[in-house]
Amino acid sequence: MNDLQESIRAESKNHPEFALEHALAARALESSQTSFAGDPVDSYGEQTNFPKSHPKGVSEDEWQALKASSIGGAAETGRTSYALLDLDNDGQRDLIVDTYAGGTGLFTYVETWRRTGERFVKRSVEPESSLFYTNDRGANQAISWIRLHDRIYAAYRNGAYGVDNLYLLNPLKINRQVPTVSVRYAYSLKVPTTQHTEDGTSTYALEADLRAALDHAITQATKVASGSNPDAPLCPIPPTGAGEDDYYSYGPGHYTIEKITDLPVMIGGECYIGALIDWFGSYSEKTGLFAQLAVRKPGVEASGTTYEVFGRRHVTEVSGSLGKVEINDD
């Protein structure tokens, strides 16, 4: 864990946006892997069973051990795929079971089976025994198989605005105290002049004064989030109107997005309620951080207006700890 931290710090000097990704790529597991899919139960292919015929790339010895082991999916229902990979350096390939179960969070569950003698033995006999799962709607998660000090780990990243938490999971054991590396970021946020319409079919240009007001508001967003009084309204409360509850927050957000902060937005001398949101720190080389600033007039029944926000990040801190895995599972 300490060596990985030092590697991320070193990478941040030349790759301040993607130091974690470069450190993981340098330790990517290079090993012989064979993947194969389950057999569809019906014509829709939404449910699969363990294959009945010998998959290509699976040795006869492995196939006999697989058939003797009553291999199931990592979840009760869904499309399952399988991969053979040596996860403990004993010279025999182990089994990774990957099941896309869908649901509101578009969940994928992953479980592992150790090759022991003439059989594969499941890592855990508990009903909910997945090594990890990813939520593709309402979280920002990814997995990298890496080698550290000749040990193999499932490096499980759970992201949010300003931080990536990387959990080093032993793929064939029960993980209770997990080595965790946290990479923290600061952002330079900007509202682009060219904005897309809500349906995404066309663009329009922001007026200079409006863009300047929005830029000023998001520049102050971090200060608002960390140093403001949560009991104070974002905009002055008039003596009459919708009531004071309308002035403290933009309102609840959808489970698929992360609200970074509520903030005031001054436009043309008037105070508006704003909410800066993103997709749990999702970040790409092309656009950086994709976020949005939603703005509404307090006390007015209207849906408000949403503006695109982009940001570039750089690493500010790398730290490590031992503890339980904490993930977004909305």
C-alpha positions in Angstrom: 0.0 0.0 0.0 2.8 2.4 0.9 4.7 1.6 -2.3 1.6 2.2 -4.4 1.1 5.6 -2.7 4.7 6.6 -3.5 4.1 5.5 -7.1 1.0 7.7 -7.4 2.8 10.7 -5.9 5.7 10.2 -8.4 3.3 9.9 -11.3 1.4 13.0 -10.3 4.5 15.1 -11.2 4.2 14.2 -14.9 0.5 13.1 -15.0 -1.3 15.3 -12.4 -4.8 14.3 -13.8 -4.2 10.6 -14.2 -1.6 9.6 -11.7 -3.7 6.8 -10.2 -4.4 5.4 -13.7 -0.7 5.4 -14.7 0.3 3.8 -11.4 -2.2 1.0 -11.9 -1.3 0.5 -15.5 2.3 0.0 -14.5 1.2 -2.9 -12.3 -1.4 -4.5 -14.5 -1.6 -8.2 -14.2 0.0 -9.9 -17.2 -1.1 -13.5 -17.2 -2.7 -16.1 -19.4 -6.5 -15.7 -19.2 -9.3 -17.5 -20.9 -12.8 -16.0 -20.9 -16.1 -17.7 -22.0 -19.8 -16.9 -21.7 -22.7 -18.7 -20.2 -25.4 -20.5 -22.3 -28.5 -18.4 -22.8 -31.6 -19.8 -21.1 -34.0 -18.2 -23.7 -33.8 -16.2 -26.9 -33.5 -12.9 -25.1 -30.2 -13.9 -23.5 -31.0 -12.1 -20.2 -30.4 -15.2 -18.2 -27.6 -17.7 -18.6 -26.4 -21.0 -17.2 -22.9 -22.5 -16.9 -22.0 -23.7 -20.4 -22.6 -27.4 -21.3 -20.0 -27.7 -23.9 -16.2 -27.5 -23.5 -15.2 -23.8 -24.0 -12.3 -22.9 -26.3 -9.0 -22.3 -24.4 -10.0 -24.3 -21.4 -7.8 -27.4 -20.8 -9.3 -30.8 -20.4 -8.1 -30.9 -16.8 -9.7 -27.5 -16.1 -12.9 -28.5 -17.8 -13.3 -31.7 -15.7 -12.7 -29.6 -12.5 -15.2 -27.0 -13.6 -17.9 -29.7 -14.3 -17.2 -31.3 -10.9 -17.7 -28.0 -9.0 -21.4 -26.9 -9.6 -20.4 -23.5 -10.8 -23.2 -20.9 -10.5 -23.5 -17.2 -11.2 -22.3 -14.4 -8.9 -26.0 -13.4 -8.6 -29.2 -15.3 -8.6 -30.3 -13.9 -12.0 -28.6 -12.2 -15.0 -26.0 -12.8 -17.7 -22.9 -14.5 -16.5 -19.5 -14.8 -18.0 -16.4 -16.6 -16.7 -12.7 -16.2 -16.8 -9.8 -18.5 -15.8 -6.8 -16.7 -14.3 -4.1 -17.7 -11.8 -4.9 -15.4 -8.8 -2.6 -16.9 -6.2 0.6 -17.8 -8.2 0.3 -21.5 -7.6 0.5 -22.4 -11.2 -3.2 -23.3 -11.6 -5.8 -21.0 -12.9 -8.6 -19.9 -10.7 -12.1 -18.9 -11.8 -13.7 -15.4 -11.9 -17.5 -15.3 -12.2 -19.0 -12.1 -13.5 -22.8 -11.6 -13.5 -24.6 -8.6 -14.9 -27.8 -8.5 -12.8 -29.2 -5.1 -14.0 -31.7 -3.5 -11.7 -32.0 0.2 -11.1 -28.3 0.5 -10.5 -27.3 -1.7 -13.4 -25.3 -3.9 -11.0 -22.6 -6.3 -11.9 -21.4 -8.9 -9.2 -18.1 -10.7 -9.3 -17.1 -13.8 -7.3 -14.0 -16.0 -7.3 -13.4 -19.7 -7.0 -10.0 -21.1 -6.1 -8.7 -24.2 -7.9 -8.1 -26.8 -5.2 -7.2 -30.3 -6.4 -9.8 -31.6 -8.8 -12.4 -28.9 -8.0 -12.9 -25.2 -7.8 -13.9 -24.0 -4.4 -16.0 -20.8 -3.9 -14.3 -18.0 -2.0 -17.2 -17.7 0.4 -20.2 -19.9 1.2 -22.3 -16.9 2.3 -25.4 -16.2 0.2 -24.2 -12.7 -0.6 -20.6 -13.7 -1.3 -19.5 -11.4 -4.1 -15.9 -10.2 -3.9 -17.2 -6.8 -5.2 -19.9 -5.3 -7.3 -20.1 -2.3 -9.5 -23.0 0.1 -9.8 -23.2 1.7 -13.3 -26.0 4.0 -12.6 -25.5 6.0 -9.4 -21.8 5.5 -8.8 -18.4 5.7 -10.4 -16.6 2.4 -9.9 -14.0 0.3 -11.8 -11.7 -2.7 -11.2 -8.1 -3.3 -12.2 -6.3 -6.6 -11.6 -2.8 -5.7 -10.5 0.4 -7.3 -9.1 2.1 -5.8 -6.0 5.1 -7.4 -4.4 4.3 -10.6 -6.3 0.8 -10.7 -4.8 -2.3 -10.3 -7.0 -5.1 -7.8 -6.0 -8.4 -6.7 -7.3 -7.9 -3.0 -7.1 -11.4 -1.7 -6.7 -11.9 2.0 -7.3 -14.9 3.9 -5.9 -14.9 7.5 -7.0 -16.7 10.7 -6.0 -16.1 14.4 -6.5 -12.7 15.2 -5.3 -11.5 11.7 -4.4 -10.8 8.2 -5.6 -10.8 5.5 -3.0 -8.9 2.4 -4.1 -9.4 -0.8 -2.2 -6.8 -3.6 -2.5 -8.9 -6.8 -2.3 -7.3 -10.2 -1.9 -9.3 -12.0 -4.7 -9.5 -15.4 -2.9 -9.9 -14.5 0.7 -12.5 -12.8 2.9 -11.6 -9.2 3.1 -12.3 -7.5 6.4 -9.4 -5.1 7.0 -8.7 -3.8 3.5 -5.6 -1.7 2.5 -7.1 1.5 1.0 -5.4 4.2 -1.0 -7.2 7.6 -1.2 -6.3 10.0 -4.0 -7.7 13.5 -3.5 -8.1 16.2 -6.3 -8.7 19.9 -6.7 -10.5 21.1 -9.8 -10.4 24.1 -12.1 -14.0 24.5 -13.1 -15.3 26.5 -16.0 -18.6 27.2 -17.7 -18.1 27.0 -21.5 -19.5 29.6 -23.8 -21.1 27.0 -26.0 -23.9 25.1 -24.3 -26.1 22.2 -25.5 -29.9 22.4 -25.5 -31.6 19.9 -23.2 -32.3 17.5 -26.0 -28.7 17.6 -27.1 -29.6 18.3 -30.8 -28.2 21.8 -31.0 -26.0 24.4 -29.3 -26.3 28.0 -28.2 -23.9 30.7 -26.9 -24.1 32.2 -23.5 -24.0 35.9 -23.1 -20.8 37.2 -21.7 -22.3 38.7 -18.5 -24.3 35.5 -17.7 -21.2 33.3 -18.3 -19.1 35.5 -16.0 -21.8 35.3 -13.3 -21.9 31.5 -13.5 -18.1 31.2 -13.6 -17.9 33.4 -10.5 -20.5 31.2 -8.7 -18.7 27.9 -9.3 -15.3 29.5 -8.4 -16.8 30.1 -5.0 -18.4 26.7 -4.8 -15.7 25.0 -2.7 -15.7 27.9 -0.2 -19.4 27.7 0.0 -19.3 23.9 0.6 -16.6 24.0 3.3 -17.0 27.3 5.1 -20.6 28.4 4.9 -23.2 28.3 7.6 -25.6 25.5 6.8 -28.3 27.3 8.8 -28.1 30.4 6.7 -30.2 30.9 3.6 -28.5 31.0 0.2 -30.5 34.0 -0.8 -32.2 36.7 1.3 -35.7 35.7 2.3 -38.4 38.2 1.4 -41.2 39.0 3.9 -43.8 37.4 1.6 -43.5 34.5 -0.9 -43.0 30.8 -1.0 -41.7 30.5 2.5 -38.2 30.3 3.9 -37.7 26.6 3.2 -37.3 27.4 -0.4 -34.1 29.4 0.2 -31.7 27.0 1.9 -31.2 24.4 -0.8 -31.9 23.8 -4.5 -33.7 20.7 -3.5 -33.1 16.9 -3.6 -31.2 15.4 -6.5 -31.7 12.2 -8.5 -29.9 9.1 -7.2 -27.9 8.8 -10.5 -26.1 12.1 -9.8 -23.9 13.5 -7.0 -24.8 17.0 -5.6 -21.5 18.7 -4.8 -22.9 21.7 -3.2 -25.8 24.2 -3.0 -24.7 27.8 -3.8 -26.0 31.3 -4.5 -25.7 32.6 -8.0 -26.0 36.3 -8.6 -27.3 37.1 -12.1 -28.2 40.7 -13.0 -28.2 41.8 -9.4 -30.7 39.1 -8.4 -30.0 36.1 -6.2 -30.7 32.6 -7.6 -30.4 29.2 -5.9 -27.8 26.9 -7.6 -26.7 23.3 -7.3 -23.5 22.1 -8.6 -23.7 18.4 -9.6 -21.6 15.7 -11.2 -21.5 12.0 -11.9 -19.5 10.9 -8.9 -16.2 12.3 -10.2 -16.4 10.5 -13.6 -13.5 11.9 -15.5 -12.1 11.5 -19.1 -9.0 12.7 -20.9 -11.1 14.5 -23.5 -13.5 16.5 -21.4 -12.1 16.1 -17.8 -14.9 16.4 -15.2 -18.3 16.8 -16.7 -20.6 18.6 -14.3 -23.7 20.8 -14.4 -24.9 23.9 -12.6 -28.6 24.0 -12.1 -30.1 27.4 -11.4 -33.6 28.4 -10.2 -35.3 31.5 -9.0 -36.4 31.0 -5.3 -40.1 31.3 -4.7 -41.0 30.7 -8.3 -42.5 27.4 -9.5 -40.3 26.6 -12.5 -37.9 23.9 -13.4 -34.9 26.2 -13.6 -32.1 26.1 -16.1 -29.1 23.8 -16.2 -25.7 24.8 -17.6 -22.8 22.5 -18.5 -19.6 22.8 -16.5 -16.2 21.3 -17.3 -13.2 20.9 -15.0 -9.6 19.7 -15.1 -8.2 18.1 -11.9 -4.8 17.6 -10.3 -3.7 15.4 -7.4 -3.5 17.2 -4.1 -3.0 14.4 -1.6 -2.4 10.7 -1.5 -3.0 8.7 1.8 -3.5 5.2 3.0 -5.5 3.4 5.7 -6.9 0.0 6.7 -10.6 -0.5 7.1 -13.9 -1.8 5.5 -14.9 -1.2 1.9 -17.3 1.7 1.6 -19.1 2.0 -1.7 -21.9 3.9 -3.4 -24.8 1.4 -3.7 -27.8 3.6 -4.6 
